[in-house]
Amino acid sequence: LVMNALCLDGLANSILPEYNVLDAAKPLLRAYARWQKLAKGAGFKLFLPLARRVKERTDRRIYREIMQAQDLALNPSTM
């Protein structure tokens, strides 16, 4: 899981350097570590849909902030 996150971080840096994959994955990685202790991993399977929804909302917010910053940098007169 961690190796996959590191590989994705390297790829994402070349595409969108403003977005940090590891920072975005931190809540899921922490949840995974905690939920693995619950019922020998059953907790992770139970809470994964909720964690995904939370991460999707966070990703959308970060994406909007990045796009707004890029638009502002490209069109400073639109303020």
Short mmCIF file of the C-alpha atoms (twelve columns), coordinates in Angstrom:
data_MODEL
# 
_entry.id   MODEL 
# 
loop_
_atom_site.group_PDB 
_atom_site.id 
_atom_site.type_symbol 
_atom_site.label_atom_id 
_atom_site.label_alt_id 
_atom_site.label_comp_id 
_atom_site.label_asym_id 
_atom_site.label_seq_id 
_atom_site.Cartn_x 
_atom_site.Cartn_y 
_atom_site.Cartn_z 
_atom_site.pdbx_PDB_model_num 
ATOM 1  C CA . LEU A 1  0.000   0.000  0.000   1 
ATOM 2  C CA . VAL A 2  2.764   2.422  0.939   1 
ATOM 3  C CA . MET A 3  4.854   1.517  -2.127  1 
ATOM 4  C CA . ASN A 4  1.849   2.194  -4.354  1 
ATOM 5  C CA . ALA A 5  1.355   5.582  -2.709  1 
ATOM 6  C CA . LEU A 6  5.021   6.459  -3.265  1 
ATOM 7  C CA . CYS A 7  4.828   5.459  -6.932  1 
ATOM 8  C CA . LEU A 8  1.684   7.536  -7.409  1 
ATOM 9  C CA . ASP A 9  3.333   10.484 -5.676  1 
ATOM 10 C CA . GLY A 10 6.238   10.362 -8.123  1 
ATOM 11 C CA . LEU A 11 3.879   10.241 -11.109 1 
ATOM 12 C CA . ALA A 12 1.641   12.996 -9.764  1 
ATOM 13 C CA . ASN A 13 4.595   15.325 -9.177  1 
ATOM 14 C CA . SER A 14 5.331   15.328 -12.882 1 
ATOM 15 C CA . ILE A 15 1.692   16.008 -13.794 1 
ATOM 16 C CA . LEU A 16 0.489   18.359 -11.054 1 
ATOM 17 C CA . PRO A 17 3.270   19.412 -8.674  1 
ATOM 18 C CA . GLU A 18 0.876   21.430 -6.479  1 
ATOM 19 C CA . TYR A 19 -0.963  18.272 -5.402  1 
ATOM 20 C CA . ASN A 20 0.713   16.093 -2.781  1 
ATOM 21 C CA . VAL A 21 -0.538  12.515 -3.052  1 
ATOM 22 C CA . LEU A 22 0.985   11.484 0.259   1 
ATOM 23 C CA . ASP A 23 -0.712  14.327 2.125   1 
ATOM 24 C CA . ALA A 24 -4.009  13.473 0.473   1 
ATOM 25 C CA . ALA A 25 -3.602  9.769  1.295   1 
ATOM 26 C CA . LYS A 26 -2.690  10.386 4.943   1 
ATOM 27 C CA . PRO A 27 -6.282  10.072 6.270   1 
ATOM 28 C CA . LEU A 28 -6.804  6.788  4.427   1 
ATOM 29 C CA . LEU A 29 -3.449  5.388  5.535   1 
ATOM 30 C CA . ARG A 30 -4.145  6.316  9.154   1 
ATOM 31 C CA . ALA A 31 -7.639  4.850  8.957   1 
ATOM 32 C CA . TYR A 32 -6.233  1.678  7.431   1 
ATOM 33 C CA . ALA A 33 -3.766  1.286  10.301  1 
ATOM 34 C CA . ARG A 34 -6.477  1.847  12.911  1 
ATOM 35 C CA . TRP A 35 -9.135  -0.279 11.278  1 
ATOM 36 C CA . GLN A 36 -6.805  -3.209 10.743  1 
ATOM 37 C CA . LYS A 37 -6.811  -3.591 14.521  1 
ATOM 38 C CA . LEU A 38 -10.607 -3.815 14.621  1 
ATOM 39 C CA . ALA A 39 -11.798 -7.390 14.194  1 
ATOM 40 C CA . LYS A 40 -8.663  -8.400 12.303  1 
ATOM 41 C CA . GLY A 41 -9.253  -6.117 9.335   1 
ATOM 42 C CA . ALA A 42 -13.036 -6.331 9.173   1 
ATOM 43 C CA . GLY A 43 -13.224 -2.766 10.493  1 
ATOM 44 C CA . PHE A 44 -11.408 -1.459 7.421   1 
ATOM 45 C CA . LYS A 45 -13.822 -3.181 5.057   1 
ATOM 46 C CA . LEU A 46 -16.739 -1.796 7.010   1 
ATOM 47 C CA . PHE A 47 -15.549 1.831  7.037   1 
ATOM 48 C CA . LEU A 48 -13.860 1.974  3.625   1 
ATOM 49 C CA . PRO A 49 -16.908 3.395  1.775   1 
ATOM 50 C CA . LEU A 50 -17.137 6.242  4.281   1 
ATOM 51 C CA . ALA A 51 -13.400 6.924  4.072   1 
ATOM 52 C CA . ARG A 52 -13.604 7.022  0.283   1 
ATOM 53 C CA . ARG A 53 -16.419 9.569  0.375   1 
ATOM 54 C CA . VAL A 54 -14.508 11.789 2.782   1 
ATOM 55 C CA . LYS A 55 -11.387 11.582 0.611   1 
ATOM 56 C CA . GLU A 56 -13.358 12.356 -2.571  1 
ATOM 57 C CA . ARG A 57 -14.807 15.489 -0.949  1 
ATOM 58 C CA . THR A 58 -11.367 16.579 0.209   1 
ATOM 59 C CA . ASP A 59 -9.877  15.920 -3.242  1 
ATOM 60 C CA . ARG A 60 -12.607 17.977 -4.926  1 
ATOM 61 C CA . ARG A 61 -11.975 20.888 -2.554  1 
ATOM 62 C CA . ILE A 62 -8.216  20.762 -3.125  1 
ATOM 63 C CA . TYR A 63 -8.713  20.518 -6.899  1 
ATOM 64 C CA . ARG A 64 -10.973 23.596 -6.862  1 
ATOM 65 C CA . GLU A 65 -8.404  25.541 -4.839  1 
ATOM 66 C CA . ILE A 66 -5.616  24.590 -7.249  1 
ATOM 67 C CA . MET A 67 -7.710  25.520 -10.283 1 
ATOM 68 C CA . GLN A 68 -8.683  28.865 -8.737  1 
ATOM 69 C CA . ALA A 69 -5.036  29.633 -7.970  1 
ATOM 70 C CA . GLN A 70 -4.035  28.729 -11.536 1 
ATOM 71 C CA . ASP A 71 -6.847  30.844 -13.003 1 
ATOM 72 C CA . LEU A 72 -5.801  33.763 -10.831 1 
ATOM 73 C CA . ALA A 73 -2.174  33.365 -11.898 1 
ATOM 74 C CA . LEU A 74 -3.158  33.251 -15.588 1 
ATOM 75 C CA . ASN A 75 -5.774  36.029 -15.386 1 
ATOM 76 C CA . PRO A 76 -4.808  38.432 -12.572 1 
ATOM 77 C CA . SER A 77 -7.162  41.126 -13.895 1 
ATOM 78 C CA . THR A 78 -10.269 39.040 -13.065 1 
ATOM 79 C CA . MET A 79 -10.069 39.880 -9.339  1 
# 
